[in-house]
Amino acid sequence: MNQRVFNPRLEQLSREEMKQLQWKKIKFLLEHQYARNPFYRNLFDQHNIKPDDIRNFDDFRNKVPRINKQDLIADQKANPPFGSRTWMKKEQLIGLYTTSGTSGLGQELYGRSRADQEYAGQTWAMGLHWSGVNRGDTCYNTWPGSAGQLAGPDSLTQSYVHLGVLSMHVGTQRSEDKLKMMLRFRPNQITIVPAYLTRLSVLCTEMGIDPRKEFPDLKSIMLATECYSTAWVEKMEAFWGAKLFEMYGSTQQGGGLGFTCEHGVLHNGTRGHIHIFEHMSYVEVLNRETGEPVKPGEEGEIVLTNLDREAAPLIRFSTDDKVVFLPYHTCSCGRTFDAFEAGSIARYDDMIKIKAVNVWPAAIESILFDYDEVEEYRGKVYMEENGTEDVLITLEFKSFVSEERKQEMICSLENQIRHRVGVRMKVAEAKESLPRFEFKVRRWTDERSKDRDRIFYTAK
C-alpha cells in the first residue's frame, strides 16, 4: 500500500499521545463552556458537578450527563433562535448550520464563527487526501446545492478550497447533464451517495458511456450517508474503474468526523475502517441499554463531543447513529485513530418494529441490491382492513430484465427476506419509475398510525 500522509505529526502520534491531546482539549472545553455557556452551566449545576470534578475519561463518561436532540430543540424554543448553547453574540457569527429535519423532531441550529468556518474546511481535507486527491485535481460534488445550510455540502466545499482543487458543484443539474459535464471536464474524484451512484451507473449504460474509458483519470469515489453491501462495492469499483471510499459526518460534527484510509471501503474482501478524527472530536461508542463502551466488533451508539468547535459545541451528544466499533490496531495502515466499520453505519431511528421484530432498512437493502437487476425500491408498512400488519416492497427493475426473470426474483426475494429478516413481506414491481435520491435517503414509510384511525373509523 502506498500510504498517503497528509499531516505527518498528527498521523504518527502514539495512542498515548492521542489520548493526552484529547484530554487536554476536554479539560479546556469543560472549563471554558462552564464559564461562558449558559446551557452547559445550567446543565452542570442541575447535576451538581463542576469542571474540576472531571479528572479522567471515566469521570467524563460517568459524571457528565448526555444530551440529545430533544434537549437542543427545547433550548432553542426557550431561547430563540439559536438557544443558549450558542454562547457567542450574533455579531460574532458568520453563518449557521441546520439539521435536515428528516427525524420529524425539528431542526437543530448551530451558529458558526470564523474559526468554525476554517474548522469546517479542515474536516474533509485529510480524508480526501487519503483517497488520492491532490492539488489541481478536478473533483465533483453531486450533492444538491439547495442543501446550503447543511454541514456536509458546505464543509465539503470549504475543504475543496482548502486543498486547492478544481471543484465542480453539479448537484442542481439533471443526471444526464452531470455526466455530460464529466465528459467535458474529466473527473479525478466524485463525492456521491450510494443510491445515486447506482443511478448514474445505469444512466451511463443507457447513454453508452463506459467510465473506465471515458474517465481514465478517475481515482476515487467518496460515499456518504447510506449503507451498502460488499457485493455492490465490487460491482461499482469494476464498473467505474475507481476505488470507493467513505466518509462519516454530521451537522453536529460541523463536517466530517471520519474517513476510510488508503484501503478504501473494501480491503482484502472485508469492510474497511472509517478512522475517527480523534484530534477534533471525542467519540464514545456505547451500548444503548447499559451506557457502557462496546467491545471491538460490537454495535453501539455514537456519543459525540466537539473538541474544536467554537460557537456552539456539543458535549456528550447522543447522535442516534449506530456503528460497529473497530480499534485502531485492527487496521494495517498504522494510524492510531480508532474506527467504525465502513458500509454499515445506520440510524437507530431508522429501525422499524414490524410484528414485534426490529427491522433495519439496511438489512433489506443488503438483500435487494445484491441483485444487479434491481435499480431502486420503496418499502411501506401498513395495516390491512382486518387490522393485521403487512409490508409491501415495490421494486424498479433495470430495463434489460425480462418479465420471466422479474417473477423469479420476486418469489426468491420474498423467501430470502422471510428467512433472513424474520418477517414476511410482499414484493411487487413498481408501476412507474421511482424517485431518485441525491443526498438524504429515505425509502420507507410507516402508514400504520393513519391506517389504525381509518380502520377504527370504518368499524364504528
C-alpha positions in Angstrom: 0.0 0.0 0.0 1.2 3.5 -0.9 0.4 5.4 2.3 -0.7 9.0 1.7 0.2 11.1 4.8 -1.5 14.5 5.0 -0.4 15.6 8.5 2.8 13.6 9.5 2.9 14.9 13.1 -0.8 14.0 13.7 -0.9 10.7 11.8 2.2 9.5 13.6 1.1 10.1 17.1 1.3 7.2 19.5 -2.0 6.1 21.1 -0.9 7.6 24.4 -0.1 10.9 22.8 -3.5 10.9 21.1 -5.3 10.4 24.4 -3.2 13.1 26.1 -4.2 15.5 23.3 -7.9 14.7 23.7 -7.8 15.1 27.5 -6.1 18.5 27.2 -8.9 19.6 24.9 -11.7 18.1 27.0 -10.4 19.9 30.2 -10.3 23.2 28.3 -13.7 22.6 26.8 -15.4 21.9 30.2 -13.8 24.9 31.9 -14.5 27.3 29.0 -18.1 26.3 28.5 -19.0 26.3 32.2 -17.6 29.8 32.5 -19.3 31.2 29.3 -22.1 29.0 28.1 -25.5 29.3 29.9 -26.7 25.9 28.6 -23.9 23.9 30.0 -23.6 25.9 33.2 -27.2 25.2 33.9 -26.8 21.5 32.9 -23.8 21.0 35.2 -25.4 22.8 38.1 -28.6 20.7 37.8 -26.4 17.6 38.2 -24.2 19.1 40.9 -20.9 18.9 39.0 -18.1 21.3 38.3 -15.3 21.0 35.7 -12.8 20.2 38.5 -14.9 17.1 39.3 -13.9 15.6 36.0 -10.4 14.2 36.4 -10.2 11.4 33.8 -12.1 9.8 31.0 -14.1 7.6 33.3 -15.3 10.7 35.2 -16.3 12.3 31.9 -18.4 9.3 30.9 -19.9 8.6 34.3 -20.5 12.2 35.6 -21.1 14.4 32.6 -24.8 13.9 31.5 -25.6 13.1 27.9 -27.8 15.4 25.9 -30.0 14.7 22.9 -31.8 16.3 20.1 -34.9 17.0 22.2 -32.8 18.9 24.7 -31.4 21.1 21.9 -34.8 21.8 20.4 -36.3 22.7 23.8 -33.4 25.1 24.4 -34.0 26.8 21.0 -37.7 27.2 21.8 -36.9 28.7 25.3 -34.1 30.9 23.9 -34.8 31.6 20.2 -33.5 31.4 17.7 -30.2 29.6 18.4 -30.8 28.6 22.0 -28.5 29.4 24.9 -26.0 26.8 23.7 -24.7 29.2 21.0 -22.9 31.4 23.5 -21.3 33.9 21.1 -23.0 37.2 20.2 -24.8 37.5 16.8 -22.2 40.0 15.5 -19.5 37.3 16.1 -21.3 34.8 13.9 -20.9 34.5 10.1 -23.5 31.8 9.4 -25.3 28.8 10.7 -25.8 25.1 10.0 -29.2 23.3 10.4 -30.0 19.7 10.5 -32.1 18.3 7.7 -35.3 17.8 9.8 -35.9 14.3 8.5 -36.3 12.9 12.0 -39.5 14.8 12.4 -38.4 16.3 15.7 -37.4 19.7 14.4 -34.2 21.3 13.1 -31.2 21.9 15.3 -29.4 25.2 14.7 -25.7 25.8 15.0 -24.3 29.3 14.9 -20.8 29.4 13.3 -17.9 31.7 13.9 -15.0 32.4 11.5 -13.0 29.8 13.4 -15.8 27.3 12.8 -15.7 28.1 9.1 -12.0 27.4 8.9 -12.6 24.2 11.0 -15.2 23.0 8.5 -12.7 23.3 5.7 -10.3 21.1 7.6 -12.8 18.3 8.4 -12.6 16.7 4.9 -9.1 17.6 3.8 -7.2 14.8 5.3 -9.7 12.1 4.3 -9.9 13.4 0.7 -6.1 13.3 0.6 -6.1 9.7 1.8 -8.4 8.8 -1.1 -6.0 10.2 -3.6 -7.0 13.8 -4.1 -4.1 16.2 -5.0 -3.9 19.9 -5.6 -5.2 20.7 -9.1 -7.5 17.7 -9.3 -11.0 18.0 -10.7 -13.4 17.0 -8.0 -17.2 16.6 -8.4 -19.7 17.3 -5.7 -23.1 15.7 -6.7 -24.9 16.7 -3.6 -27.8 19.2 -4.2 -26.9 22.8 -4.0 -30.2 23.5 -2.1 -28.6 22.0 1.0 -26.8 25.3 1.7 -27.3 25.3 5.4 -26.3 21.7 5.9 -22.8 21.0 7.2 -22.0 18.2 4.8 -22.2 20.0 1.5 -20.8 23.3 2.9 -17.8 21.7 4.7 -17.0 19.7 1.5 -17.0 22.9 -0.5 -14.7 24.5 2.1 -12.4 21.5 2.1 -12.1 21.5 -1.7 -10.9 25.2 -1.4 -8.6 24.2 1.4 -7.0 21.5 -0.8 -6.7 23.7 -3.9 -8.7 21.6 -6.3 -11.0 22.5 -9.3 -14.4 21.9 -7.7 -17.4 21.1 -9.8 -20.7 21.5 -8.0 -23.3 19.8 -10.1 -26.0 18.9 -7.6 -28.7 21.1 -9.2 -28.2 19.7 -12.7 -30.1 16.8 -14.3 -28.4 13.5 -14.1 -27.7 13.4 -17.8 -26.2 16.9 -17.6 -23.9 15.8 -14.8 -22.5 13.0 -17.0 -22.1 15.4 -19.9 -20.1 17.7 -17.7 -17.9 14.9 -16.6 -17.2 14.0 -20.3 -16.2 17.6 -20.8 -14.2 18.1 -17.6 -12.8 14.6 -16.7 -13.1 13.8 -13.0 -10.4 12.7 -10.7 -12.7 12.4 -7.7 -16.5 12.2 -7.1 -18.5 12.7 -3.9 -21.9 10.9 -4.0 -24.4 8.8 -2.1 -24.5 5.1 -2.9 -28.1 5.3 -4.2 -27.2 8.0 -6.7 -24.0 6.2 -7.8 -26.2 3.3 -8.7 -28.5 5.7 -10.7 -25.5 7.2 -12.6 -24.2 3.7 -13.4 -27.5 2.8 -15.0 -27.6 6.1 -16.9 -24.0 5.6 -18.1 -25.1 2.3 -19.7 -28.2 3.9 -21.3 -26.1 6.8 -22.7 -23.3 4.5 -24.0 -20.7 5.8 -21.5 -18.0 3.4 -20.3 -16.5 5.2 -17.2 -13.3 3.1 -17.4 -12.6 4.5 -20.9 -14.2 8.0 -20.7 -12.9 8.8 -17.2 -9.4 7.2 -17.2 -8.1 9.6 -14.5 -10.9 8.9 -12.0 -9.0 7.8 -8.8 -11.7 7.7 -6.1 -15.4 7.9 -5.3 -16.3 9.2 -1.9 -19.5 7.7 -0.4 -21.6 9.0 2.5 -25.0 8.8 4.3 -26.0 5.2 3.4 -25.3 1.5 4.0 -24.2 -0.8 1.2 -23.2 -4.4 0.6 -19.7 -5.7 -0.3 -21.1 -7.2 -3.5 -22.4 -3.7 -4.5 -18.9 -2.3 -3.9 -17.2 -4.9 -6.1 -19.7 -4.1 -8.9 -19.3 -0.3 -8.6 -15.4 -0.5 -8.5 -15.4 -2.7 -11.5 -17.8 -0.5 -13.5 -16.2 2.8 -12.7 -12.6 1.6 -12.6 -12.0 3.6 -9.3 -11.7 2.7 -5.7 -14.6 3.5 -3.3 -14.0 5.4 0.0 -16.4 6.6 2.7 -16.8 9.5 5.0 -19.0 9.8 8.1 -20.0 13.3 9.2 -22.9 15.2 10.6 -24.2 18.7 11.3 -23.5 18.1 14.9 -19.8 17.5 14.0 -19.8 20.5 11.7 -18.4 18.5 8.8 -16.5 15.2 8.5 -15.8 13.1 11.6 -14.1 10.1 10.0 -12.8 8.7 6.7 -11.6 5.5 5.3 -7.8 5.3 4.8 -6.0 4.3 1.6 -7.5 0.8 1.9 -10.9 2.2 1.0 -14.3 0.6 1.9 -13.3 -2.9 1.0 -9.8 -4.4 1.7 -8.9 -8.0 1.0 -12.6 -8.9 0.9 -13.5 -7.3 4.2 -15.1 -4.0 5.1 -12.7 -1.1 5.6 -12.1 1.2 8.6 -13.6 4.7 8.8 -10.9 6.3 11.0 -12.3 8.8 13.5 -10.6 12.2 13.5 -10.0 12.0 17.3 -7.9 15.2 17.4 -11.1 17.1 16.5 -13.7 15.1 18.5 -14.0 12.7 21.4 -16.2 9.8 20.4 -17.7 7.2 22.7 -19.4 4.1 21.2 -21.8 3.0 23.9 -24.3 0.2 24.4 -27.7 1.7 24.2 -29.1 -0.4 27.1 -26.2 -0.2 29.6 -24.4 3.0 28.6 -21.1 1.1 28.7 -18.4 1.2 26.0 -18.9 -1.6 23.5 -16.2 -4.2 22.8 -14.4 -4.4 19.4 -16.7 -5.6 16.7 -19.9 -4.8 18.6 -22.6 -2.3 17.6 -23.2 0.8 19.6 -24.4 4.4 19.5 -22.0 7.3 18.8 -21.9 9.8 21.7 -20.1 12.9 20.4 -18.1 15.7 22.0 -16.7 18.5 19.8 -13.2 19.4 20.8 -12.6 22.3 18.3 -15.9 23.9 17.5 -16.2 27.4 18.9 -19.7 29.0 18.7 -22.0 26.0 19.6 -20.1 23.0 20.7 -21.7 19.7 21.8 -20.7 17.8 24.9 -21.7 14.2 25.1 -24.4 14.4 22.5 -26.3 11.1 21.8 -26.4 11.0 18.0 -28.8 8.1 17.4 -26.2 6.8 14.9 -25.5 3.1 15.0 -21.9 1.9 14.2 -19.7 -1.1 14.6 -16.6 -0.1 16.7 -13.1 -1.1 15.4 -10.0 -0.3 17.4 -7.2 1.5 15.6 -4.8 -1.6 15.7 -7.2 -3.7 13.6 -6.3 -1.6 10.5 -2.9 -2.2 8.9 -2.5 1.5 7.9 -0.7 2.1 11.1 -2.6 5.2 12.2 -3.7 5.5 15.9 -7.3 6.7 15.1 -10.0 4.3 16.3 -12.6 3.5 13.6 -16.1 2.5 12.6 -16.8 -0.3 10.1 -17.4 1.0 6.6 -20.7 0.4 4.9 -22.7 -0.4 8.0 -23.5 2.9 9.7 -27.2 3.4 10.2 -29.7 5.3 12.3 -31.4 3.9 15.4 -34.5 5.9 14.4 -34.5 4.1 11.0 -35.4 0.9 12.8 -39.0 -0.2 12.3 -40.7 -2.6 14.6 -42.8 -4.9 12.5 -44.8 -7.8 14.1 -42.7 -7.4 17.2 -39.4 -7.8 15.2 -36.8 -5.0 14.9 -36.3 -4.4 11.1 -33.5 -2.3 9.8 -33.8 -0.9 6.2 -30.1 -1.7 5.7 -30.8 -5.4 6.2 -33.4 -5.3 3.4 -31.2 -3.3 1.1 -28.3 -5.8 1.6 -30.6 -8.4 0.1 -32.2 -6.4 -2.7 -29.1 -4.6 -4.0 -27.1 -7.8 -4.2 -29.2 -8.3 -7.4 -27.8 -6.3 -10.3 -31.3 -6.2 -11.8 -32.7 -4.0 -9.1 -32.4 -0.3 -9.7 -34.5 1.2 -6.9 -37.1 0.2 -4.3 -39.6 1.5 -1.7 -40.9 -0.1 1.5 -44.3 0.6 3.1 -45.6 -0.7 6.4 -49.4 -0.6 6.7 -52.4 -2.3 8.1 -54.9 -4.5 6.2 -58.7 -4.0 6.6 -58.7 -6.8 9.1 -56.2 -5.0 11.3 -53.2 -7.1 10.6 -49.8 -5.5 9.9 -48.3 -6.0 6.4 -45.2 -4.8 4.4 -45.0 -4.1 0.7 -41.7 -3.7 -1.1 -42.0 -2.3 -4.6 -39.1 -2.7 -7.0 -38.0 -0.8 -10.0 -36.1 -3.2 -12.3 -33.5 -2.2 -14.8 -34.6 -2.0 -18.4 -32.9 -5.2 -19.5 -34.8 -7.5 -17.1 -37.3 -9.9 -18.7 -40.8 -10.5 -17.3 -39.9 -14.1 -16.5 -36.8 -13.0 -14.6 -38.8 -10.4 -12.7 -41.3 -13.0 -11.4 -38.4 -15.4 -10.5 -36.8 -12.6 -8.5 -40.0 -11.5 -6.7 -40.6 -15.1 -5.5 -36.9 -15.5 -4.5 -36.7 -12.2 -2.7 -39.9 -12.9 -0.6 -38.3 -16.1 0.6 -34.9 -14.6 1.3 -36.4 -11.7 3.3 -38.6 -14.0 5.3 -35.7 -16.3 6.2 -33.0 -13.6 6.8 -35.1 -10.8 8.4 -37.8 -12.9 10.1 -40.8 -11.0 8.7 -43.0 -12.0 5.8 -43.1 -9.2 3.2 -44.8 -8.8 -0.1 -42.7 -7.9 -3.1 -44.1 -6.4 -6.3 -42.9 -4.4 -9.3 -43.3 -0.6 -9.2 -45.9 0.6 -11.7 -43.8 3.6 -12.6 -40.3 4.9 -12.2 -39.4 5.7 -8.5 -37.9 9.0 -7.4 -34.1 9.1 -7.0 -32.0 10.4 -4.1 -29.0 12.7 -4.4 -28.4 13.3 -0.7 -30.5 12.1 2.3 -32.0 8.7 1.5 -35.5 7.8 2.9 -37.0 4.8 1.2 -39.5 3.6 3.9 -42.9 4.9 5.0 -45.0 3.7 8.0 -48.7 4.2 7.5 -49.9 2.1 10.4 -51.0 5.1 12.6 -53.1 6.5 9.8 -54.5 3.1 8.9 -55.4 2.4 12.5 -57.5 5.6 12.6 -59.1 4.6 9.2 -59.9 1.1 10.3 -61.3 2.2 13.6 -63.5 4.8 12.0 -64.8 2.3 9.4 -65.5 -0.3 12.1 -67.8 2.0 14.0 
